[in-house]
Amino acid sequence: MKITKDTIATVELKVANKLGQVIEKTDEPMALLIGGYGNTLPAIETALEGQEKGFATTIELTPETGFGERDESLLITIPKKDFPPGVKVGGQLQIRQAKEGEEEPAADDGFHVFTVVKIKGDTVHLDGNHPLAGQHLKVSVKVKDVRAATQEEIEHGHAHGDHGHHH
């Protein structure tokens, strides 16, 4: 069976930086619902399109096709007293951000994940960029299996069952 829209591709992924150092690797195969559901990067979906079980490739991602350029406006500081207790470097915090031009965030504004990069005295330094933003990456993909997605998976927008999302 070929990988097309509304199929589940079970893959092993390995992400390396441009020096070839592995920075992320799947411990067990991962089931991806293919077809623009946001389960993986569009560049990875494009590379898998039309392929079958056993296919393997390495995709070179630029910041544009990967995790975006770094946005320095997403580097923020907040007073440590305003931070939840137990703050540690590497910890993450969801912050509701106001839309541009608004003083206060509205209830329907989305959350953004910030990572604690350092704590200096009474100030916590946060970075809202994806940890891989601005990087050139090599992603190795190996297709372990391909199957048709169920109607429920298509409605939910992700794979269920083995290696997928469990309810």
N, C-alpha and C positions, 0 to 999 in steps of 0.2 A: 504494500500500500504506500502511496506517495503522500508526502506532507503537503497538505493544502489547507485552506480555511476550514475551520471546525474539525480539525483532527488534533489528537493528543500526541505530541512527540515527547517520548521519554529520553532525556539526554543526560550526559555527563558533561560538566563544564569545568574549565580551568582558565583562570584569568591571570595573566602575567603582565608585568610592566615592561617598558621598552628595553630594559636590561635583561629581560627573560626571567626575572625573579617571580615565582608564583605568589600571588597575593590573595587569591581566593580559589577554592576548589570544592566541588560538591562531594560530600561524604558518601552519598548514595544518589542514584539517578533521580532526576527531577522531571516531573510531568508538566509539560507546558501546553496550554490550549492555544493553538495557532490561529491567527486571523485578526490581529489588531486589537486584542483585548487588554493589552498593556501588561502581559505576564512576563515579557522579556523585551529587550531593546529591539526596535524595528530592524536594525542592521542584522541582528541574529535571526529574526524571522525571515528576512529576505534571503539570507544564506541557506536556510533550511528548506525554503519553498521548493516543492517538486522533488525533494530527495527522499530516500528510503532508509529503512533499518540498515545499519552498518556504515552509513555515510559518516565521514569525519572531515573536518576542515578547521583551519585557523583563520579567524577574522581579525583584521587590524582595525581598531577603533580609534578615531581621533576624538578630541573633546566634542566636536559637533555631532558625531554619530554615536558617541558614548554617553558620558554623564555631564556634558556641558562644560563651558568655560567656568573658571572660578569667578565668583561675584563678590568683590570685596565689600559690598554693602551688606552682605550676610555675615560679616564679622561684627559681633556686637559684644558689649560688656554690660553686666548687671551687678548691682551690689550683692555681696554674698548674703546679707541679711534677708534679701528678697528671694533667695534660692531655697528650694526644699532641703531639709537636713540630709546629711550623708552625701553631699556633692563630691564627686570624684572625677579626675581627668579621665576622659573616655566615656563618661556617662552621657546619657541623652535626655533631652527635655523637649516636650512639645510646647510651642508658644503660638498662641493665636495672633496672627499679624493683621494689622489694619490695612485696608486697601490704600493705595496711594492717594494722598490728599485728605485722608480721614485722620482725625486725632486719635480716636479710640477704636479698637476692633469691634465690629458688629458681630452679632450671634452667628451670622451665616459665613463669616470669614473663615477660611481654612486654617488648619494648624500646620506649622512648619517644624520639622525636627532639627534641633540644634545639638551639636556635640560639644561637650566641655573640652576646650583645648588646653587651658591653663587656669590656675587660680593664683592670683598675685595679691597678697594681703587681703583686703576686704572686697576685691573685685574678681568676678568670674568672667573669663573670656570664652565666648561661644562662637561656633562656626556653623552656619546654616547650609554650607555647601555640601554636596554629596562627597563622601571621603575620596572618591575616585575622580572628582571633577578636575578638569584641566589636564588630565593625563592621557597619554597615548598608550593604548593597551592592546594585548594580543589575547584573543579569546579562542581557546580550543574547544570544539564541540564534537561529541561523538553521539550518534543516534543509536539508542539501545532498542527502541521499539516505536511503532507508529500504529495508532488505532483511530477509529472514528470516535468523535466526542458524542456523549449522550445529550439528549435535549436539555436535561437538567444542568449539565456542565455548561452548555452554550448560554442558557438563561442566567446562570450564576457568573459566567465570565471567567471560570478557572477549572482546572482538572480536579476530580474527586478520586477517592480510592487510593490504591498503591501509588506512592511517591507524589501524590497530589494533596489537595486540601481536605482535611477531615472535619466533619461537623460534629 
